[in-house]
């Protein structure tokens, strides 16, 4: 997903010059560093440690990403620190053999390299850093199983029978999103959340309507299941009965309007959702793809055959996904992620840094940054506003996106934070990495 590993390697090498000699430099990689899901052999979670190590070796030791690991090795050789926080795409960093392999590659068998492999946030004085998927019920990590694996490994006990609870989001990426990449090169660059994933797939590939209940249950069942745990701050699903079944009244009103008939046909009740585990019906049968496929229509140049209602569905869904990724909230009211950081900020933590959502943001109070989301270092899709203006404009945008694989942008940012010897956060800012590398 990242098209500029040379930029990342150059950024890492340049950190040494930014750090005064009397300071300690720590680089924190905050999750989803190595995408184990998208690395062959594909799996939602790579349970076998040998296969997980092979995946890591494939990324670390071959172009184009080997240069990044070379830069990390130089970073550690200079005496700096490196902390790896697993996200939802690289939970395999919790496997001891994977950690050992990476430490060997970086020439640091324990010196300067730290893996946060138990679900903790990374605390440095008044600073807390975490990936952020803890607050996303579709992409949560099963840290209890990871801790059990590490406990058994430390005692030379077998852990093959430990069955990690793979997140619905990982299943969705591996079973539904990844197989569509040949048809939609951009699809793994998006970061749709929850139901937006469901509606995007439905808008692009109506053939998936045969499996609409599978997809719906996959996404929504886990939301209902985890409502009483870490998701307790989210609103509960309100179900409104209608003639054709149950409609989730907590959905975005625009989404509800354009997909109302499809939602109505599901006829799922709140009780159905709470009882579904989400995976008993998988995997999907992709033999149905291509029936009314947007990819096929666009590649054949037959955009006139797309109904206005379907174009509206896609326009609304893409707007919700892509506008969220491109916005940069700067106040408390606009920052959706802040509701999860707020309790920590009210409890003595000065600054919280997250990632996960790909939405970069910085919230300041009195000049001091209290919350930062660094966004992502992968490419993102640029969605011009004119694509929303008319059906022909949307068709042209889809052609550039699907056929030409254009509309990608690279906008990497990083959090630059200075911690005083007493633990107080002295400085915290969100900085454009390209401006630092190419002043």
SVG drawing of the C-alpha trace seen along z (x, -y; Angstrom):
<svg xmlns="http://www.w3.org/2000/svg" viewBox="-46 -29 72 57">
<polyline fill="none" stroke="black" stroke-width="0.4" points="0.0,0.0 3.0,-2.3 4.5,-3.5 7.4,-5.6 9.6,-3.4 12.6,-5.5 10.9,-8.5 10.3,-6.5 13.9,-5.3 15.2,-8.8 13.0,-10.1 14.4,-7.6 18.0,-8.3 17.3,-12.1 16.0,-11.7 19.6,-11.6 20.3,-15.1 17.1,-16.5 18.1,-15.2 20.5,-17.3 23.3,-15.2 22.0,-15.7 18.6,-14.2 17.4,-10.6 15.7,-9.9 12.9,-7.3 11.1,-6.4 7.7,-4.9 6.1,-3.0 2.4,-3.1 0.9,0.0 0.2,1.5 3.9,1.3 4.0,4.7 0.7,5.7 0.7,9.4 -2.9,9.7 -1.8,8.5 1.4,10.5 1.3,14.0 0.3,16.5 -2.9,14.5 -4.6,15.0 -6.7,12.9 -4.3,14.0 -1.1,16.1 -1.3,18.5 1.8,20.6 4.9,18.9 7.0,20.3 4.7,18.8 4.5,15.5 8.4,15.3 8.4,16.2 6.0,13.3 8.2,10.9 11.3,12.1 9.7,11.5 9.0,7.9 12.3,7.1 14.8,8.7 13.5,7.8 13.0,4.6 11.4,2.2 11.0,2.3 14.4,3.7 15.7,0.1 13.3,-0.8 14.7,2.0 18.3,1.0 17.4,-2.5 16.0,-1.1 19.2,0.9 21.2,-2.3 18.9,-4.1 19.5,-1.5 23.3,-1.3 23.5,-5.1 22.2,-4.3 18.6,-5.5 15.5,-3.6 12.8,-1.9 9.4,-0.9 7.0,1.2 3.3,1.1 1.2,3.7 -1.9,2.6 -4.7,4.7 -2.8,5.6 0.4,6.7 -0.7,8.4 1.8,11.1 4.4,8.9 3.1,10.4 4.5,13.8 7.9,14.3 9.5,15.9 8.5,12.9 10.0,10.5 13.2,12.5 13.5,12.5 13.1,8.7 15.6,8.1 18.1,10.2 17.5,8.3 18.0,5.0 21.1,6.2 19.5,5.5 18.7,8.7 17.0,6.7 19.1,3.5 17.1,0.5 14.2,2.4 10.9,2.8 7.7,4.5 4.5,3.5 2.9,6.9 0.3,7.0 -2.2,4.3 -0.7,1.5 -0.6,-2.0 3.0,-3.3 3.5,-5.7 6.4,-8.2 5.7,-10.6 2.6,-12.6 2.5,-11.1 0.4,-8.1 0.7,-6.5 -1.5,-3.8 -2.6,-2.5 -6.3,-3.3 -8.1,-0.1 -8.9,0.7 -11.9,-1.6 -12.9,-0.2 -15.0,3.0 -14.6,4.2 -10.8,4.1 -10.0,4.9 -7.0,7.1 -7.3,10.2 -4.6,9.4 -5.7,12.1 -4.7,14.8 -1.5,13.0 -0.6,13.0 -1.4,16.7 0.8,17.4 3.7,15.5 3.2,17.1 3.4,20.6 6.3,19.8 8.3,18.6 7.9,22.0 8.6,24.0 5.0,25.1 3.0,25.7 0.5,23.0 -0.9,24.4 -4.3,25.0 -4.6,21.3 -7.3,19.9 -7.0,16.2 -10.3,14.3 -9.6,12.7 -11.2,9.3 -14.1,9.0 -12.2,6.2 -9.3,8.6 -11.7,11.2 -13.4,8.6 -10.1,7.4 -8.8,10.9 -12.0,12.5 -13.8,9.7 -11.6,6.6 -8.3,8.1 -9.8,10.4 -11.3,7.3 -7.9,5.6 -7.4,6.8 -10.7,5.2 -10.3,2.1 -6.6,1.2 -7.5,-1.5 -9.6,0.5 -7.0,1.3 -6.1,-2.3 -9.4,-3.2 -10.2,-3.0 -13.9,-2.5 -15.3,-2.1 -17.9,0.5 -21.0,0.2 -19.3,-2.0 -17.3,1.1 -20.5,3.0 -22.2,0.3 -19.1,-0.3 -18.9,3.4 -22.6,3.4 -22.4,0.3 -19.4,1.5 -20.4,5.1 -24.2,5.7 -23.4,9.4 -22.5,9.4 -26.2,8.9 -26.3,12.7 -24.2,12.5 -25.5,9.3 -26.6,10.9 -23.2,12.4 -21.5,9.1 -24.1,7.3 -23.8,9.7 -20.0,9.7 -19.9,6.0 -22.8,5.3 -22.9,8.4 -19.5,7.6 -20.7,4.0 -23.6,5.3 -21.6,8.0 -19.0,5.6 -21.3,2.8 -21.0,3.6 -17.2,3.6 -14.7,1.2 -17.4,-0.1 -19.6,-1.3 -19.0,-5.0 -20.6,-4.4 -24.3,-4.9 -26.3,-1.7 -28.1,-0.6 -31.7,-1.7 -33.9,0.5 -37.0,-0.9 -39.5,1.6 -40.9,1.2 -43.1,3.2 -40.2,5.1 -38.1,5.8 -35.8,4.0 -33.9,0.9 -30.9,-0.3 -31.9,-3.9 -28.4,-4.8 -27.0,-4.8 -25.9,-7.9 -29.2,-9.4 -27.7,-9.8 -26.6,-6.2 -30.0,-5.1 -31.8,-7.1 -29.9,-5.7 -29.7,-2.1 -33.0,-2.0 -34.5,0.7 -31.5,3.0 -31.4,2.5 -35.1,3.1 -34.8,6.4 -32.4,7.8 -35.2,8.0 -32.7,8.3 -33.8,7.6 -31.6,6.3 -31.9,9.8 -30.6,11.4 -27.5,9.1 -26.7,9.8 -26.8,13.6 -24.7,13.7 -21.0,14.5 -20.4,13.2 -18.3,15.9 -20.4,19.1 -21.4,18.2 -17.9,17.4 -16.1,17.4 -18.0,15.6 -18.5,17.1 -16.9,14.7 -18.3,16.5 -21.1,13.9 -18.8,10.9 -19.1,9.3 -22.9,9.1 -23.4,5.4 -19.8,4.8 -18.7,1.2 -15.2,2.3 -16.5,4.2 -18.8,1.3 -16.1,-1.3 -13.5,0.8 -15.9,1.3 -16.7,-2.4 -20.4,-1.8 -21.1,-4.3 -24.5,-5.2 -25.8,-1.8 -25.5,-2.8 -28.7,-3.9 -28.9,-7.3 -29.9,-5.7 -26.8,-3.4 -24.5,-6.3 -26.0,-8.2 -25.3,-5.2 -21.7,-5.2 -21.3,-8.9 -22.7,-9.1 -20.6,-6.2 -17.3,-7.5 -18.0,-10.9 -18.4,-9.5 -15.3,-7.5 -12.9,-9.8 -14.0,-13.0 -13.3,-11.5 -9.9,-10.6 -9.0,-14.0 -10.4,-16.2 -8.1,-17.6 -10.2,-18.4 -8.7,-21.1 -11.3,-21.5 -12.9,-19.4 -16.3,-19.3 -15.0,-18.0 -12.6,-15.3 -14.4,-12.0 -11.4,-10.1 -11.2,-12.6 -14.1,-11.0 -11.9,-8.0 -8.9,-10.1 -10.9,-12.5 -11.2,-10.2 -7.4,-9.8 -6.8,-13.5 -9.2,-14.1 -7.2,-11.6 -3.8,-13.3 -2.4,-12.4 -1.2,-15.5 -1.0,-14.3 -2.5,-11.3 -1.3,-10.1 -3.1,-7.6 -3.3,-6.4 -5.5,-3.7 -8.2,-5.8 -5.9,-7.5 -7.4,-10.8 -4.7,-13.1 -5.7,-15.7 -4.3,-17.9 -6.2,-19.4 -4.6,-22.1 -5.5,-23.8 -3.6,-26.9 -1.0,-26.2 -0.3,-22.7 -1.3,-19.7 -3.5,-17.4 -4.5,-15.0 -2.7,-14.0 -3.6,-11.5 -0.7,-11.1 -2.7,-9.7 -0.8,-7.2 2.2,-6.7 0.5,-4.7 -1.0,-6.3 -4.5,-7.7 -7.1,-8.3 -7.7,-11.9 -11.4,-12.6 -12.0,-15.9 -15.1,-17.7 -16.0,-18.1 -16.6,-14.3 -19.7,-14.9 -21.1,-17.6 -22.5,-15.4 -22.8,-11.9 -20.3,-12.5 -17.8,-13.9 -18.2,-10.9 -17.8,-8.6 -14.5,-10.3 -13.3,-10.1 -14.1,-6.3 -12.3,-5.8 -9.1,-7.4 -9.5,-5.5 -10.3,-2.0 -8.7,-1.9 -5.7,-4.2 -5.1,-3.7 -4.6,-7.4 -5.8,-9.8 -3.3,-8.6 -1.5,-11.0 1.3,-10.6 0.9,-12.9 3.0,-11.5 3.0,-13.3 4.6,-12.5 4.2,-13.6 7.2,-15.4 7.2,-15.4 9.7,-16.5 9.5,-15.1 11.3,-16.8 13.4,-14.8 10.5,-15.1 8.1,-13.5 6.2,-16.6 5.3,-17.1 7.1,-20.2 6.4,-20.3 4.0,-18.3 3.3,-19.0 2.1,-17.3 4.6,-17.9 4.6,-17.3 7.4,-14.8 7.9,-15.8 8.7,-19.4 11.3,-18.1 12.9,-15.9 12.7,-18.4 12.8,-21.9"/>
</svg>
